[in-house]
Amino acid sequence: MKDEIERLDILIGKILRIGVAISLILMVVGAILLVFKNRNVVLPYFNYLSLRSLLQGMMQLQPNAWLMGGMLTLILTPVLRVISSIFVFAQVKDWRYVLITSIVLVILLIAILFGVKAA
């Protein structure tokens, strides 16, 4: 059990570091594009609230799309951490923590969905 907890800590640390690094890279690219792109052709942030429009904006090198992609990655990193925790707790057969972590995941997803609907 103790080995599994240590493995969970290592996994969570890796997920958080990788998520923050990817987010930082996306935001730096967005900031560089924002400096060098003609400000008259930069679309506002609210144009990238759907995944499809976000990816299209990134392909068109829209700075705000890259910045929003970085923010989305930063927001989804803890969600991925919670999902991985559920799988590790299930592997250890610690059903109490599987239930608690699943409830946390549902709360996170509801908050994200309400946030997207409000925007």
Contacts in CASP RR format, 6 or more apart in sequence:
PFRMAT RR
TARGET T0000
AUTHOR 0000-0000-0000
METHOD contacts of the structure
MODEL  1
MKDEIERLDILIGKILRIGVAISLILMVVGAILLVFKNRNVVLPYFNYLS
LRSLLQGMMQLQPNAWLMGGMLTLILTPVLRVISSIFVFAQVKDWRYVLI
TSIVLVILLIAILFGVKAA
1 92 0 8 1.000
1 94 0 8 1.000
4 88 0 8 1.000
4 91 0 8 1.000
4 92 0 8 1.000
7 88 0 8 1.000
8 84 0 8 1.000
8 85 0 8 1.000
8 88 0 8 1.000
8 89 0 8 1.000
11 84 0 8 1.000
11 88 0 8 1.000
12 81 0 8 1.000
12 84 0 8 1.000
12 85 0 8 1.000
15 77 0 8 1.000
15 80 0 8 1.000
15 81 0 8 1.000
15 84 0 8 1.000
16 77 0 8 1.000
16 78 0 8 1.000
16 81 0 8 1.000
19 73 0 8 1.000
19 74 0 8 1.000
19 77 0 8 1.000
19 80 0 8 1.000
20 74 0 8 1.000
20 77 0 8 1.000
22 70 0 8 1.000
22 73 0 8 1.000
23 69 0 8 1.000
23 70 0 8 1.000
23 71 0 8 1.000
23 73 0 8 1.000
23 74 0 8 1.000
23 77 0 8 1.000
24 70 0 8 1.000
26 66 0 8 1.000
26 67 0 8 1.000
26 69 0 8 1.000
26 70 0 8 1.000
26 73 0 8 1.000
27 66 0 8 1.000
27 67 0 8 1.000
27 70 0 8 1.000
27 71 0 8 1.000
29 66 0 8 1.000
30 63 0 8 1.000
30 64 0 8 1.000
30 66 0 8 1.000
30 67 0 8 1.000
31 63 0 8 1.000
31 67 0 8 1.000
33 61 0 8 1.000
33 62 0 8 1.000
33 63 0 8 1.000
33 66 0 8 1.000
34 42 0 8 1.000
34 63 0 8 1.000
34 64 0 8 1.000
34 67 0 8 1.000
37 61 0 8 1.000
37 62 0 8 1.000
37 63 0 8 1.000
42 62 0 8 1.000
42 63 0 8 1.000
42 64 0 8 1.000
43 57 0 8 1.000
43 62 0 8 1.000
43 64 0 8 1.000
43 65 0 8 1.000
44 64 0 8 1.000
45 64 0 8 1.000
45 67 0 8 1.000
45 68 0 8 1.000
46 119 0 8 1.000
47 53 0 8 1.000
47 64 0 8 1.000
47 65 0 8 1.000
48 54 0 8 1.000
48 57 0 8 1.000
48 62 0 8 1.000
48 64 0 8 1.000
48 65 0 8 1.000
48 68 0 8 1.000
48 69 0 8 1.000
49 116 0 8 1.000
49 119 0 8 1.000
53 65 0 8 1.000
54 65 0 8 1.000
54 68 0 8 1.000
54 69 0 8 1.000
54 72 0 8 1.000
56 65 0 8 1.000
57 65 0 8 1.000
58 65 0 8 1.000
58 66 0 8 1.000
58 69 0 8 1.000
75 112 0 8 1.000
78 108 0 8 1.000
79 105 0 8 1.000
79 108 0 8 1.000
79 109 0 8 1.000
79 112 0 8 1.000
82 101 0 8 1.000
82 104 0 8 1.000
82 105 0 8 1.000
82 108 0 8 1.000
83 105 0 8 1.000
85 97 0 8 1.000
85 101 0 8 1.000
86 98 0 8 1.000
86 101 0 8 1.000
86 102 0 8 1.000
86 105 0 8 1.000
89 95 0 8 1.000
89 97 0 8 1.000
89 98 0 8 1.000
89 101 0 8 1.000
90 98 0 8 1.000
END
